[in-house]
């Protein structure tokens, strides 16, 4: 169909008469000025002069003489009625043919202007081509484009524009502007930019207003790539010969300066001067404000001083902007001097400048001077406005001076009537301070003055109540809302959904999410992030996964924060491979940031894949990620856990060199890593360095050193570390004691270990299964089996379930002590609980049964041991062989003897090797 049309379009170009081509070109050539604006009547009447109606009035057949306009209107209505009768098909086409088999352009345009269905309009548009056997007119194409713009079918512009290009004409001035405007109104700025690019591709000349409309729209949206799009459009305008002005330069400079792209802003200023444009006061004020806000205070000063050198005078905006910049930078002396200079010989004070200075004093905590300035303004005959008081209240709230703020609020009523922002500031301040009753009183006061709480008031109350764990009160406010007067918005729902979820009420949060959907509020990524995080936090990972799938199904695009949170939850839930897959998904959608990598590395470390840290760290570097303290800590921990302690040490030094202050977590990771590889002197030096920096070291760091010193037998130093802990009021936890007990047991200082055990209990530190296992093992080592059994029984009374090591230690101890009956019971219970005995346990039990003259049971266990694939020791075979001979079990003894010979041969062979 498209090929057929292109053929027709080319034919349309070639067959037109020269005179028509000339008149057509004059009427529809696309220039900056565009065609003249005509009303509906003239647009309809134009085609009559070239169509089938030539008389000014036409007889309708019923005796009425109708104007041409009325005839066209009737035909348009008839066609619309047919098109609305049902879906496009043969019956509709037949109806159209019977109505008018050769529709004129004015009728087609009228129909397209009334239609609301683009697909139906395109079908009608193609039918007209077929019925008339010629290409539609330029006006008809413009009408079709306008319909697409109204219906927001932006993806269909290009095809129509291409057809128009092939036919030799372009969109009208009004159409071009309307297409871009429709994209802008729908907040589809990228599509608007692509539309202008498409017009240029087909050699059309987009209207000046189309460029300026889009540049203005891009200027107010803060997105990283939009300034470059604006600059590209600006340069295209210049290439087309459009005359740019100071206002356009000002718009661009404001955006680049606002985004901190100082060099680009200055380059535009130079370009403007090279084009002989003189900067006006508006441009200077923009430069002062924008450069000042991004911290370029000296540059803002330069522009302020430059105003006078160019024959201009600083106005109130110039002074106020510069004063504001200086206050924000903390250069209060200069701000005060400039303010005094402005006020010198001034009859009427500038209220804006006073407001700015009051805000400056308040931000600096200089409230006495702020109050003096208020009084000074009042004495000069200028009553301080509500803005000045609101600024002061905001600063008092930030400094935590709540009572002082309430006093100012009372005094304020003498000068200015509090407005909604005033009450919102006070309510927010009181809620943050936990004074919810006072906040409710302020709300009542607001209602008494005739002000109705707006959605911001409600949102502040709900958000602060949720954070104060007063969820029932927050829900009560939500339920009492008059949704006709003050409808809940996405911030209301988000605060309450997150508050409920964070406090474990995830089902209530989900019901509120469903209510949000019913109210036609579209949940964004923030709401879904909260739901996913809180479902996982409540150990309902399946529901968390469902929420993510539901979000994708509803067409909500996840942002980087959501995917990072989801990945973190997945790793914490133990789904390592799913976590890896999510990181790959992040890479397809975004550029992973430092947090993405930190979560991945931390998740892999916890899953036992610390060795991958090295590769991921260099991937971060290549990606250009700027590592923050959290990222450094995560990577350092990964290096330490994978044995790359030197690399971790280097990274600690790099972190300090780049101005990131190492935290207790940083030092703790490296100290632990060094302690684990017996580099204890270096670990201790780092420990002392951390203390010298004023870091409050925690029990984890101390425990690492206790463990390290204990493992190499430096028990006295381990004791010193614990003594230092006690002096600093850091109570050793069960892990600390376990490290010390393990060291004492390995040194066979069991009596000292028992003293530590008593100290541990005196300090109210509850032993865990590891503690009991260490002591049972130590007592068995020194053959204090009965004492070990006492600890075994005490452990069970405490409700602690023995682990495999504890079982095997106790079984071996009882067997060696000759208490084979208890050992056998414990052995059977261990297997019944799913335990898997090792070779040492089997051999100990066989020997114990043999010594206790239970040769048959010992032989059965011997067979079980062989069946399980465990090694039989030569000594065990000898003891069992002796027991079998005593019991006259000669057949069994022969088998054991054969095993003994095979064992001896294998040992001899291994020694030879």
N, C-alpha and C positions, 0 to 999 in steps of 0.2 A: 504493500500500500504506500509505504514511504517512498519507494523508488518511483512509483507511478506519479506521486505528487511532485517529486523533484523534476520529473520529465515535463509535467504540466507547467511548473513554475518557470522553467527555462523557456518553454514555448511562449508563456505569457510575456516574458521579457523581450523575446525576439520579434513577436508579431505586433507589438504596439506601434501605432503611428508616431512619427517624430513629434508632431504637434502635441499629442497626448502625453508623450514622455516629458516634453518640456513643461507642460502645465502641471503634470503629476509631480515632477521634481520640485517645482516651485511651491506646490501645496504641501508636500510631505517630506521634503528634505530635512534631515535632522540637524538642527543647529542649536546654539545656546539659547536663542530666543524662542525657538519652537513655533508651531502654528498658532494662529490667533485663537483665542478662547471663544467658542461659539456656544449658543444655548441649544437645548434639545430640539427646538423647532427648526432652527437653521440647519442642524446636522441631518435632520430627516429630510428637509426640503432640498438639500444639495443633490442627493441622488435622483430626485424627481426630475431635475433638469437634464439628467442623462438617461432616465429610465422610461417606463411606459406611460407615466402620467404627465401630460403637458399642459392641461387646463388648470386654472387656479381653483375651480370647483368641479366636483364630480357628482353625477346623479347616482344615488345609491340603489335605485331600482324601486324604491317605495315612495318616490315623490320628493325625497329629501335631497338637498344639495349639500354635500359634505366637503369640508376642506381636505386638502391632501393629508394634513396631519391627522385628522380624524379617521381617514381611510386606513392609514398605516397603523394607527392605534388599534383599530378593529382587527386588522390582519394579525398583528402581534398577539392580541388576546386569543384569537382563534388558534394560532400555532401553539401558544403556551398551553391552551386547554388540551390539545391533542397530545403534546409531550407529557403532560401530567396524567394522562389517562391510563398509563401502564408502562412497564419496562420497554426499553427500545427493542423493536422487532419489526417483522413485515407489516403487522397491522398498523403500527405507528407510521411507518414509511408510506403506506398506502393512504392513510389519513392526511399526511402532509402533502402528498402529490395531488389529492383531490381538492385540498384547500388552495394550493398555489404551487404549480409544478415548476415555476421559474421565479423563485423568491428574489426580491430586490434587496440590495445591500442594507437599505434603511430598515426593512423588516427584520432581517437577520440580526442587525445591531440591537434593535429594540428587544428582540427575544433574548439575546445573550445577556442584556442588562438586567432582565427580570429573573433569569435562572439562578438556581442555587446549587445544582448538581453538576459538577465539572464533567464527569464521565458522560452524562446525558448531553451536555452542551457540546462536547467534542464529537459525539455521534451525529448530532444535528449539523454541526459545522462541516463534517465530512459529507453528509447527505446533500448539503447545499452545493458543494463542489461538484458532486456527481450530477445533481439535477440541472445545474447551470452549465456544466462542462467547462468551467473556468475557475481560476484561482480566486479565492475570496479577496475582497478589497482590503486595503490597509486599515480602514476604520474597523472592519469586522475583526481583523487580527487583534487590534488594540482592545476591542470589547472583550474578546476571549481572554487576553492577558489580564485585563482588569478583573474578570470573573475569577480567574485562578488566584489572583492576589487576595480578593475578598474571602475566598474559601481556604486560603493559606496552603495552596498546593504549590509550594515553592520549587519542588523537584521537577515540575513540568514546564518551567519557563524555558529552559534551554532548547528543548525540541521545537517549540513554537518560534523562538527567536531564530533558530537555524533555518526554518522554513521561510520566514520573512526575509532573511538574508538572501536566500536563493531566488526569491521572487523579486528582489531588487528594491525593497523598501524596509524601513525600520520603525521601531515604536515611536509614537509621538512624544513630545515633551512631557505632557501631562501623564501619559502612561508610564514613562520611565520613572518619573518622580513617585508616582503612586506605587509602583512595584517595589521600589526600595523602601518607601514609607511603610508598606504593609509588612515587610520583613522586620523592620525596626520596631513597629508596634507589637509584633509577636515575639519580640526579644530574640529573633533569629538573625543576629548580626553577622555571623559567619556566612549564612546563606545570602545576605544582602551584599557582602563583599564578593562572594563568588558570582552573584548576578551581574555586578558591574564588570567583573573580569570576563564573563561570558559575552557581554555586549561588546567589549573591546575585541574579543576574539573574532566576532562576526563583523568587525569594522564599523560598528555603530559608535556614535558619540554620546555617551551618557550625559544627561543634563547637569549643569553646574549645581543646581539644587539637590540633585541625587547625591553628589559627592559630599556637599556640606552637611546634608541631613545625616548621612552615615557617619561622617567624621565626628559630628556632635554627639551622636548616640554612642559611638565607641569611647568617647572621652569620659563618659560618666560611669562606665563599667570597669571595675578593677580586675583585669585579667592580664597575665604576663605578656601575651603575644599581641594584645590589642594596640599598644603604641606603635608597633612596627607596621601593623595593617594601616593605621592612620597615616603614617609617613609614606607608605606605598601609594595610597590614594592621593595624597597631597602632591607627590611627584608626578603622578599620572595626569592630574589636573594641569600642572605646569607644562607637561609635554603636549597636551591638547590645546595649549594657548589660552587657557582660562586665566584671568587676572586674579591672583590671590591677594588677600589684604592683611592688614595688621591683626584684625580680629581672628583670622584663621591661624596666623602664626602664634598668636597668644594662646589659642586653644591647644595647639600642639606643644608649645613650651610648657604650659601648665601640666600637661599629662606626663611628659618626660621628667620634669623636675619633681613632680609628686611621687613618681616611682623611683626616685633616686638616681636616674640616668642623667647625671649632670652634664657629661660631655656632649650627649646628644642635644640636650636643651641649649647649651651654649653654642653648638654648631648651628642650630636653627636661628639663634639670635644673630650670629655672624652673617648667615644667609640673608636674613631680613635686612640688615644694614647694607649688605652688598647690593641689594635690590632697591636701594635708596628709599626704604620705608623708615619713617621716624617713629620711634617707640612713643606711645602715648602713656598717660598716667595709669591707665588700666593695666597695661603690660608690665610696667614697673611694679605695681602693687601685686600682681600675680607672681612675679619673680621674687619679690621680698617674702611673700607668704609661703610659696612652694619650696624655695631653696632653704628658707629658715626651718620649715617643718621636717626636712630630711637632715637637719643638723649642720647645714652649711651657713652658719651664722655670719661669718666674715663676708661671705659672698652676698648675703642679704643686705649687710651694712653697705657694701660697695654699691649695690643698686639704689639703696636709699640716698646715698650721697650723690649719685649720678643724676638723680632727678633734677636738682638745681642747676647742674652744669649744662643740661640740655634745655634750659629756659623754662622748665616747668616748676611748679610748686607742690611740695608734698601736701596731700589732702588728709582728711581725717582717717581714711582707710590706710594710707601710707604709714602714718604715725602709729595707728592702732595695731597694724600687722607687725611693724618692727618692734613695738613694745612687747607684743605677744611672743614673738620669736626670742627676744632677749630673756623674758621671764621663763620661758620653757627651758632655755639653756642654762638657767640658774645665774645669769649675769644681771642680777637685780640692780646693782649700782648704775649700770648703763641704762637700764630700763627706766629707773627713777629719774635720771638726768634728762632723758629724752621726753619723758612725760612732763617734767617741769618746763622744758623748752617749749613744748606744745601748748601748755597752759598759760605761758607768759603773755600778758596783755590780751588775753582772750576774754571776751565779755560773757559768752555763754559756754559753760563747760561741755566737753564732748563726752556724752554718757557712755559711748562705746569704749573710749579710752579708760574711763574710770572703771568700767566693768572688767576690762582686761587687767588693769593694775591690781584690782581687788582679788581677782583670780590668781594673779602672780604671787601676791603676798600670801594668799591662803595656801597655795601649793607649796610655798617655801616654809609654811608653818609660822609665818610672821603675822599672827592674827591681830595683835594690838595695832599694828600699822594699817591693816585692812580696815579695822573699825575707825581709826582716825581719818582714813580717806573717805569712808562713808559720811562721817560728820562734816568733813570739809566740803564734800559735794553738796550736802544739804545746806550748809551756810552760804554757798555760792548761788543758791536759788534753784538748784537742780535736784529734784527729789530722786533718791536712789530707786532704780527700777527693780522689778521682780527678778530680772536676769542677774543683777548684782547680788541680790540675796541668795538666789539659787546657787550661784557660783560659790559663795561663801559657805553655804550649807553643805555643798558637795565636798569641799575641802575639809571641813570640820568632820564630816563622816569618815573620810579617808584616814584622818589622823586619830580616829576613835574618840573624838570629843563630843559624845552624844548629848550630854547634859547641857553643854555650852551651845550646841546647835539648837536644842529645844528653847533655850533662853532667847537666842537670836530670832527664832521663829515667832516668839511672842512679840518682840520689839519690831519685827518686820511689818506687822499689821498696821503700825502707825504710818508707814510710808507707802506700802504697796500691798495689794490684795494677793494673797497666795494663790497660785494657779495649780493645775493638775501636776505639772512637773515638780512643784514644790512639795506637794504631799507625797508624790512617788519617791522623791529623794529621802524624805523623812522616814517613810515606811520601810524603804530598803535599808536605811541606816539602822533603824531599830531592830529589824528582823536579823540583820547580820550580827548585831550585838546580843541576840537571843532574847530581846525584850518584846516578845510577841504581843503581850497584853497591851503595852504602850502603843504598838503599831496598830492594833485594832482600835484603840481610842482615837488615834490620829485619823484613821479611816472614817470613824463616826463623825469626827469634827469636819472632815471634808464633805460628808453628806449633808451636814447641818448648814454649810455655807451654800448649798445648792449645786455643788459639783458632784457629778456621777462618776464613780470609779471607772476608768477606762480599762481596756484589756491589759495595758502595761501594769496598772496597779494590781490587777488580779494575778498576772504572771509573776510579779515580784513576790506577792504573798505566798502563792503556791510553791514557787521555787525555794524560798527561804524556809517555809514550813517543812518541805520535803527534806531539806538538808539538815534541819533540826530534829529529824526523825518524828515529826508530828504529822504523820500521814493522814490520820483520821480527820484532823482539822483542815488539811489541804484538800482532801476529798470533799469535805463539807462545803468549803468555799466554792469548789467546782460545781457541786450539785445545786447550790443556791444561785448560781449565775443565771441572769435573765438572758438567754441566748438570742432573744430578739433585739435587745438593746446592746448587749456586749457579748458578741459571739466568740467562743473559744477559738484561738488560732493554733497553728502548729507548735508555737512555743509553749502554749498552755499544756497541750497534750504531751509534748516532749518532756517537760519538767515532771509532770505527774507520772508518766510511764516509767521514766528513769528512776524517780524516787521510789515508786512501788517495787520496781525490779531490784534495786540495790538493797532493799530491806527484805528480800526473799518473797515478796508477794507477786510472783511472776504471773500467776493466773489472773490476778486483778489487773496487772499491767497489760496482759494480752487482751482482756475484755475491753479495756480502754482504747487499745489500738483498733479493735473492731468498731468501737463507737466513733473513732476518728474517721475511719473509712466511710461509715454511714453518714457522717456530717459533711462529706465531700471535701474534707481536708486531705491532701495527698501526703502520706508519710514520706519523709526524706531519709537520706542515708543515716542521719543522726539518730532518728527513731529506731531504725533497724539495727544500728550498732548497739544501742542500749538493750534491745530485746535479745539479740544474739549473746552479748556478754553476760547478761543476767540469767538467761537460761543455762548457759554453760556453768556459771558460778553456782547455780542451784543443782548441779550434777544432772542436768537434763539435756545432755548433748544432742540427743535425737531431735528434741524440739528446737534446739538452736540451729541444727542443720535444716530443719523444715522452714524456719523463718527465712534463712538465706535463699532457699529455693523459691519461696513465696515472693520474696522481693524481686528476684530475677524474672519470675513469671509476670509480675505486675509492671515490668518495664522500668523499674527504678535502677539506675546505674550506681553500683557501689563506688564510693570514693576510696582514696588510699587509706584513710583512717579506719574505715570499716574493714577493709581487707586485712590490714595489719592487726586489728582487734580480733577478727575471726581466726586468723592464723595463730595468734597467741593463745586463744581459747582451745583451738584444736591440738596444739602441741601440749598444753597443760592437761588435756584429756587423754594424752598418751597416743594420739593418732599421728604418728610421725610421718608416715607416707602421705597422709592427707595434708599435713602441714607443708611438706615439700611441694605438693601439687598446687597449693594455694600461692606459694611463693612464685611458682612458674606462671600462675594466672596474673599475679601482680606485674610480672615482667612484660606480659603481653598487653596489659592495659595502661600501665604507668611506668615511670622510672622508679625503682625501689629506692626509698630513702634510708637514712641511717637506722631508723627504728625498724624498718622491714628486715634489714640484715641482722640487727640486734636480736629480734624475736627469733629469726631462723637459727642463728648461732646458739642462742640460749636453749632453744627447743632441742637442737641436735646434741648439745652437751648433756642435757638431762636424759636423753635417750641413749647415751653412750657413744655418740659419734663426734667426740671432741676433736678428733684428728682432722675433721673437715674445716676447722676454724681457719687454718692457714690459707687455704684456697679461697674461702669466702671473704677473708680480710682483704686479700689483693683484688678480688672482684669489686669490693666496695671502693677501693682506691681508684681502680680503673673507671668506675662509674662516676667518679667525681663527688662521692658522698662526703659531706662535711661531718666528721665524727664529733658528736657531743660527748659529755661525760658518761652518759649511759652506754653509748656505743663503745667507748674505750673500755669501760668496766667489763662489758660483755665479752669483748674480744680478748682482753687480758685474762679473764677467767678461763676462756676456751683454750688459750695457749698454755696456761698453767696445768689444766686438767689433761691436756694431750702431751705433757712432758716437755713442751717448748718454753721452759722457764726463762731462758736467756732472752728469747724474743719478747716475752711478757715484760721483762725488766726494761728492755729497750723502748717498748711502747709506753711504759710508765714515764720514762725520761722524755719521750716525744710529747706526751700529754702535758707535762709540766712546761716544756719549751713553747708550746702553742697556747699557753695561757689558761689551760683547763686545770682546775684545782682537783687533785686526786682526793677521793673520799675514803672513808673507812672501808668501803667495799673494795676499792682499788688496792689499798695496802693489804687488806685481808687476803685477797686472792693471791698476790705475789708472795706474801709471808707463808701462806699455806703451801704454795707450790714449792718454795725453797725448802721448807721444813720436811716435805715428803721425800725430797732427794738428798736429805742429810746435809744441806748447806745451811746449817743452823746459825753459824756466826753472822752470815749475810742476812738471814731472816731476822735475827735479833737487832742488827744495825738498822734495818728498815723499820722495825718495830719502834726503836728509839726515835728515828726520824719522824715517824707519824705522830708520836707524842709531842715532839718539839714544835710541830706545826699547830698544836692545839686541838688535834682531832680526838674526839672521845671514842677510844677503842672499845669494842664490845666483847662480849664473852666468847664469840666465835674466834676472834683473832687470838685471844689469850689461849683458848683451847688448842689452836693449831700449834702454838709453841710448846704447850704442855705435852701434846702428842709427839711432836718432833723430838724434844729432849728425852722423853720417856723411851722412845723406840731405840735410841742409841745408848741407853743406859745412863744418861746424865740426869739421874733422878733428883739430885740436889737442886739443880737448876730448874727442873720442873716444879719442885716445891716452892722455889723462890717466886716463880711466875704466879702460882696460886696465892702466895702470901701477898704479892702486890695487888692482885685482884681484890682480895679481901680488904686491903687498906683503902682502895678506891671505891669501896661499896659495890663492887661488881660481884654478884653471887655466882659461884661456879654452878653450872647446870649439870645434868646427868651425863652429857657427853664429855665434859671436862673431867669429871670423876672417873668415867670409864677409861679415858686415856691414861690417867695416873694409875688406876688399878691394873690395867693391862701391863704397864711398864713394871710394876712391882711383882706381878705374877711371873712375868718372863725372867725377872731377876731372882725368882724363887724366894722373894721376901714376903711370904704369905702372912706372917704375923703383922707386918706393917700394912699390908693390904686390908687386913681385918680392922686395924685401927682407923684407916681411911673410910672403911665401910661405916663404922660407927659415927665418924665425923659427918659423913654424908647424911646419915639419918638425923643427926642432931640439927643440921641446917635445913631440915624439912625438904630435902631433895629426894624425891621418890625414885627408887631403883627401877630400871626397866629390864627386859629380858636379856639384853646384852650384859648388864651389870652382873646378873645372876650367873650367866654362862661363863663370864671371866672368872668369877670366884670359884664356881664348881670345878672348872678346868684346873685352876691353881691348886685347890685342895687335893684333887685327884693326882696331880703331878707329885705332890709331896706325900702321897699315900694316906692322906687324911680323908678316907672314903666315907666314914660315918658322918663327919662334919659336912662333907659335900652333900650327903643324902639329906641332912637337916635343911640345908639351903634349898635343895630340890623341892622338899615338901613345903617350905615357906613360900617359895615362888608360886606354887600351885594354889596355895591359900590366898595369895594376892590376886588370883584370877589371871595370871600371866601364862600364856601357852608356850611350852618349850619349843624351840626351833630344832632343826636337825642336828646342829652342832651340840646343843645342850643335851639332847637325847643320847647321842653317840658318846659324848664325854662321860655322862653318868653311867651308861651301860658298861663301858669299858672299865670305869672305876669300880663298880660293884662286882664285876666279874673278877677283876684282879684282886679285890679284897676277899674273894671266896664267897661272897653273898650271891651265889649263882641263881638262887630262886628268885630274888628281887630283880636281878639283872635280866633273867629270862622273861619275867612278866613285863618288864619295861621294854624289852626287845620286841615282844609280840604286840604290845600296845603301839609302839612306834610304827611297825609295819601296817597294823590295822588302820592307823591314821594317815596312811599313804606315804609314809617315810621310806626312803631307799637307803639301806645300810651300805656303808662303804667297805672296802677290803679289810681295813684295820678293825672295824667293828665285828665283822664275821670271824676273823681270826681270833680276836679276843674272846668271843663267845664260845668258839670251838675249844679253845684251850681251857676256859673256865669249866665247861661241861665235862671235859676229859679229866681234869683234876678232881672234880666232884664225883668221879666214878659214874658219870652218866654217858657211857660210851655210845650207846645206841642213839640218844638224842644228838650227841656230838657228831656222829657219822651222818645222820640225816641233814644236819646243818652244813656239813662238809659237802654233801651232794648238791644242796641248794646253792652253796657258794659257787661251785663249779658251773652249775646251770646258769647263774646270773652273770658269768664271765668274770668274776672277781678273782684276784690272785690268791693262791694258798701259799703261806709262808712255809719254809722248810722246817722251822722250829715247831709250827703248828702241826705239821705232819708227824713229827717225831713224838710230840705229846699225845696226839690222837692214836698213833700206832701202839704206843705203850698201853693206853687205856683199853684198846680193842683186844690186845693179847691177853690182858688181865681178865677181860670178860669173855675170852675164848670165842671171839667173833673173827675167826680166821679168814673167811672169804672177804670180809670187809677190810681186814688188815692187809690182805694181798693187794687190794685195789689202792689203798693209801700208800703202800710201799712202792707200787709202780709210779704213782704220782710223785712221790718223794725222789725217786731216781730221775724222772724227767726234769724235775725242778733243779736237781743237782747238776744235771748235764747242761741245762740252759744257763745256769749261773757260771759254770766253768767256761762255756763258750763265750759268754759276755766278757769274762775276765781276760780270756785270750785275745779277744778283739781289742 
